[in-house]
Amino acid sequence: MNARAYLWLARAVDALHLLFAVGVLLLGRLWIPMPLFSLILVVTVGSQIVTLGCPMVALSSYFRRKHNPHYLGSGSLTLWLYKKFGRWVAIPIVVVLVGVASVVAIVI
């Protein structure tokens, strides 16, 4: 596979990731019962925090590195905070993010 194809694969993964996120947030609430919808949001955000990133972002970054070996993906906001400021700053911010995700899940 040529390098250009990897770039298009990365773009396709990003587009599907965006459609999935918007679909879950906007359309999921219409068809999924509230307690289950809240659980999905909290588990999604929590799993991204625990694994320090989203698997879809990792896949997109992999394809971008295949296209351009010098590409340096950041991974996620959580990982960037951890690398930039260390755990004593990143952990409280992550706790706030989980709290906000929980409140949004309850309010929606």
N, C-alpha and C positions, 0 to 999 in steps of 0.2 A: 504494500500500500504506500502511495506517495505521501509526502508531508502535507500537501494541500488537503488531502482527504481527512487527515487527523484534525486539521483545523475545523473542517465542516462537521466532523463528529463532535468536537468540543462545543461548537455552536448549537448543534442539535440537542446535546445533553443539557446545555444551559436553557434552551427554549422549553424543553420538557420539564425541567426543574421549575421554571417560572410558572408554567401552566399548572403543574401539580400544586404548587404553593397557593396560587390564586384560587384554584379550584377548591382546595380544601377549605380555605378561609371564607370564600364567598358562597360557593355552592354547597359545600359540605354541611353547613349549618341548616340548610333547607331540608335535607333528607336524613341527617343523622340525629338521633335523639341527643338532647343537651348533655346529659352526663357522659355519654360516649364521646361526643364532640370535644368536651372539655378534657377528657382523658387523652384523646388523640393529640391535642395541642400541647398539653403538658409533657406527655411522653416524648413527643417529637423534639421539643426544645430541650428537655432533660437528656435525651440520648445524644444530641449534638454537643451538649456541654460535657458529658461524660467521655465521649470519644474525641473531643476537641475538634469537631468538624462534622460536616455533612458528607455522606458517601457520594452524593451526586457532585458536589464540588470537587471531591478528590478524583472522581472519574473524569470530570472536565479538565482538571489540572493535568492529569495523566496524558490525555489526548493533546493538550496544548504543549506539554513537554516533548511529545513525540513529533509535533510540528516544529517546535523551536526548542532545542535542548537547553537554551539559556533562560527559558521562562521560569520565573520564581513565583509560584502561587502562594498567597498568604494562608489559605486554608479556611479560616473562619475568624469572626470577630473574637471569639473566645481564645483561640490559639494566638492571635495577634496580641491581645491583652496580656496573656501569660508570658509570651516572649519579650514584650516591650517593658512591662512593669513588674513582672514577677508574681508569685502566688499571693502575696499579701495585699496587692491591689486588685488582682484579677478575680480572686475568689469572692470578695464582697460585691464586685460588679456582677458576677455571675449569679449570685444569690438575688440581687436586685432584678436581673433579667428573668430569672425563674419566677419571682414574685409578680412581675409585670405580666408575664405569660399566663400565670394563674389567674390574675385579676381579669385580663382580657378574656380568658376562657370562661370565666364566671359571668362576665357582663354580656358577652355575645349571645 
